[in-house]
Amino acid sequence: MGRADHQRQTASARLRVTAANELLRGSVWSFRYLDDEEPKPVVIVSNDGRNRSRFEWVHVVRITTRPKRPLPTIVELSEADAPVTGRAMTDELELVHKADLEDRRGMLSRPTMAAIDQALRDVLSLR
């Protein structure tokens, strides 16, 4: 499982949500998987009602810069998503603890999020 050990951080190291770093759908964050030393980018895909609530978990999709063959579940990021680059791996949908999201890296564009929505429909067979 790719979840981080969310109990490893001290209270002072936990994310302090402000207007500048609000946990919003489409925002890209650094997330440290248990088997990786370096944090990896993930995009929040859960709805903003959940993201803003007291519920401590959000749904994310991993972003990678590694080349991948074209698949309906892989969404290429565009120049409009800069500074974030790569592709969203929607078949790697995960539930992560809000406190494990480290640094906000950016926000994906509306067209990219629409493509991610479609890819998630494919992953979850929501047709």
N, C-alpha and C positions, 0 to 999 in steps of 0.2 A: 504494500500500500504506500502511496506517495505522500501521505500526510506528515506534516512536521510534528514534533513533540511539543505541543503548544504549552506545556507546563514548564518548559525549560527556561523561559524568560522571566525576569523579575518584573514586578509591577512597574518599576520606573522605566523599563525598556519597552513596555507595551506601547502600541500605537495610540497616540492621542489624536482623536478625530477632530478636525477643525474644518471650517468652510474650504480652506485651501487643499485639504487632503481627504475630503469626504469620500466614503466608500460608495461609489456610484456604479451602476451598470455601465460597462464600457471602459471603466478606468483600469489602467494597467499598473500592477504592483510587483515588487520583488517578493518572492516566496522561496524559502530555503527548504528543499526536500531533504528528508532524513539522510539519503545516500549521496548528497551533493554538498561540497564545501561552499560553493558559490551560489548566491540566490539566483533564481530563474524568474523571468517575467511570466505573469499570469494575468488574464483579463477577467474581471468580475462579470458574470452572466446572470446572476440571480436578480430578481426584481428589486427596485429601489425601496419598496415598502419593507421587504425583508432586510435589505442592506442597512436601512436606517433604524431598524427596530432593536430591541434589547437582545434579540436572538444572536448568539455569539458566533454563528457560522455563516459563511457565504459560499455560493457555488462559483467555481472558477474553471477556466480552460487554460491549459499551458500554451505558451508561445515559444516557438523555437526558431533559430536562425539556420538550422541544418537544412540542406536541400531535401525535399520530399517529392515523390511522384505525385502527380495530380490525382486527387480523389475528391468526391463530393463532401467529405468530412474535414478537409483541410482548406482553410481560408487564407489566401495570400493577402498580406497587408499591403497597403498602397502608400504612396508618398504623402497622402493626406493624414496618415497615421504617425508621421514622424514626430518625435525622434524614435518611436518604436518601430522596429523592422522585423521581418520574418514571416511566419505563418502561424495561425491559430489551429491547434490540434483538437477539434471539437469532440473527437472520440475519446479524449482524455478529460472528461468532465469530473471534477472533484469537489468535495466539500472540505473547506479549510476554516480554521479558527481565525477570526478577525485579528486577534493579537499576533498571529504569525505573518501578517502582511507587513513588510518592512518599509520600503520607500515607494512613493508614487512615482511612476515613470512616465505617465502621460495618459491620454484619452484617445480611444479609437474613434474614427469617423463614423458618421451615420451609415454610409454605404457599406462599410466593413462590418458594422454591427448587424445590418440587415442580412448580409451574407452569412455571418455567424448564426443568426436566428434560423436561416434556412438549413444550414449544416446541422444544427442541433435537432431540427425536425427530422432530418434523415437519421441521425444517431438514435433518436428516441422513438422512431417510427410514428411520428405525429402527423400523419397525412390524412 
